[in-house]
Amino acid sequence: MTHPARLTRSAAYWTLVLASVLAIAGGLALSLPRIGTMEEMLLNGTATGVEVYVGQAWITLAAGLVGAGAVGLILALALAAAKALVAPRAAEAQAPAASAEDEPIDDAPADDEPAAHVHTAPAVSEPAEVR
């Protein structure tokens, strides 16, 4: 029986993916209209300082958002790839659980009962001090 991967059930993982996608979408929504407006005004020769300089600041902010979103998506993909590589190895390392029928019967006495056939070594005394 296979269990669903914990990564795909993790709220933190999906928050990372969702925040990354929203950052990319928000950055594109901020930059694309301003780039179009700036290009149109510069080509017409009617550009003012507001379109050029304020537009550049907004585009710089949007580029940071798009970059952060891209880094987040890359991290999410790296986590998924690492989980895919580690999960099969961890599953191979676990031995299948033995059933009660497969276990050998243990005739050894309980820990609190002394065993008659167990030999204990005599206690070693410390050597006398040499003068």
GUVEXDREN-185874 format. One record per residue (C-alpha): x, y, z. Coordinates in steps of 0.02 Angstrom, whole numbers, padded with zeros to 5 digits, always signed. Each point is the difference from the previous one (the first is absolute). Layout:
N
XYZ
...
This chain:
131
+00000+00000+00000
+00076+00165-00051
-00030+00158+00097
-00018+00168-00086
+00158+00102+00009
+00006+00117+00148
+00066+00139-00110
-00158+00011-00104
-00104+00005+00159
+00107+00136+00079
-00084+00169+00020
+00170+00085+00000
+00045-00076-00169
-00162+00056-00081
+00015+00171+00080
+00172+00016-00080
-00068-00051-00170
-00152+00114+00012
+00099+00150+00064
+00128-00024-00139
-00132-00006-00135
-00088+00153+00073
+00165+00096+00009
+00035-00038-00183
-00177+00047-00053
+00004+00159+00105
+00169+00051-00069
-00057-00026-00178
-00163+00094+00032
+00100+00148+00069
+00133+00005-00134
-00082-00039-00166
-00123+00148-00006
+00134+00122+00057
+00124-00063-00129
-00131+00022-00135
-00044+00176+00059
+00182+00051+00014
+00041-00067-00173
-00151+00086-00079
+00037+00169+00082
+00186-00007-00043
-00036-00044-00182
-00130+00141-00015
+00119+00125+00079
-00131+00047+00131
+00081-00090+00148
+00005+00094+00164
+00105-00036+00153
-00147-00092+00079
-00012-00128-00139
+00186-00025-00014
+00070+00011+00177
-00148-00062+00101
-00030-00136-00129
+00180-00058+00022
-00023-00012+00188
-00157-00105-00020
+00085-00113-00127
+00148-00024+00118
-00119-00050+00140
-00092-00117-00118
+00164-00079-00056
+00041-00038+00182
-00170-00083+00023
+00021-00105-00158
+00176-00050+00054
-00058-00049+00176
-00142-00101-00074
+00118-00088-00119
+00119-00043+00143
-00149-00067+00101
-00057-00111-00143
+00177-00064-00025
+00010-00041+00186
-00168-00090-00008
+00059-00103-00149
+00165-00039+00089
-00096-00057+00155
-00112-00111-00105
+00150-00074-00091
+00093-00031+00163
-00154-00083+00075
-00017-00110-00153
+00182-00055+00015
+00000-00027+00188
-00171-00084+00019
+00041-00160-00098
+00164-00023+00093
-00084+00021+00168
-00135-00125-00049
+00133-00127-00054
+00092+00020+00166
-00153-00048+00101
-00023-00186+00019
-00176-00067-00018
-00087-00021+00167
+00000-00179+00060
-00165-00074+00052
-00026-00089+00166
+00002-00168-00090
+00176+00033-00070
+00078+00041+00168
+00096-00140+00087
-00059-00055+00170
+00116+00067+00135
+00025-00119+00145
+00122+00115+00088
-00050+00054+00175
-00061+00176+00031
+00126+00134+00047
-00045-00003+00184
+00027-00189+00014
+00181-00059+00012
+00046-00126-00133
+00076-00161+00062
+00105-00026-00155
+00074+00175-00008
+00175+00014+00070
+00058+00166+00066
+00181+00049+00015
+00065+00034+00174
+00021+00181+00045
+00174+00066-00031
+00077+00086+00149
+00110+00149-00022
+00187-00033+00021
+00082+00052+00161
+00098+00161-00002
+00185-00029-00033
+00127+00091+00112
